[in-house]
Amino acid sequence: MRWDVWRDNSNDHCCGIDELYRDATAVEAHRGSRHCLACLARFPNGPNVPQ
């Protein structure tokens, strides 16, 4: 797995994380993890949509 954190140069209040996984099995394992589910619950419109 690799992840990159980036900042939106046009909006000081916006940042993102891009995640790269070994395969689809690793993606599904991550999506089912407690910390991922807790994070996604905080963003009901999706992680890339302004809340």
C-alpha positions as CSV (number, residue, x, y, z in Angstrom):
1,M,0.0,0.0,0.0
2,R,1.0,3.6,-0.7
3,W,-0.8,6.8,0.1
4,D,-0.2,10.4,-0.8
5,V,-1.6,13.4,1.0
6,W,-2.2,16.5,-1.1
7,R,-3.5,20.0,-0.6
8,D,-5.8,21.9,-2.9
9,N,-3.9,25.0,-3.9
10,S,-7.2,26.9,-4.6
11,N,-8.8,26.0,-1.3
12,D,-6.9,26.2,2.0
13,H,-9.6,24.1,3.7
14,C,-9.4,21.2,1.3
15,C,-7.0,18.3,1.2
16,G,-7.0,14.7,0.0
17,I,-5.5,11.3,0.3
18,D,-4.8,9.0,-2.6
19,E,-4.4,5.4,-1.7
20,L,-2.8,2.7,-3.8
21,Y,-3.3,-1.0,-2.9
22,R,-1.6,-4.2,-4.0
23,D,-4.9,-5.7,-5.4
24,A,-8.7,-5.7,-5.1
25,T,-8.5,-8.0,-2.1
26,A,-6.4,-5.5,-0.2
27,V,-8.9,-2.7,-1.2
28,E,-11.8,-4.7,0.1
29,A,-10.0,-5.5,3.3
30,H,-9.3,-1.8,3.9
31,R,-12.8,-0.7,3.1
32,G,-14.1,-3.2,5.7
33,S,-11.7,-2.1,8.4
34,R,-13.0,-0.3,11.5
35,H,-11.0,2.9,10.9
36,C,-12.0,3.2,7.3
37,L,-15.7,2.7,8.1
38,A,-15.5,5.3,10.9
39,C,-13.9,7.8,8.5
40,L,-16.4,7.2,5.7
41,A,-19.3,7.7,8.3
42,R,-18.0,11.2,8.8
43,F,-18.5,12.0,5.1
44,P,-22.0,10.9,4.1
45,N,-21.6,12.5,0.6
46,G,-18.3,10.6,-0.1
47,P,-14.8,11.5,0.8
48,N,-14.2,13.7,-2.2
49,V,-17.3,15.8,-2.0
50,P,-17.4,19.1,0.0
51,Q,-19.5,18.5,3.1
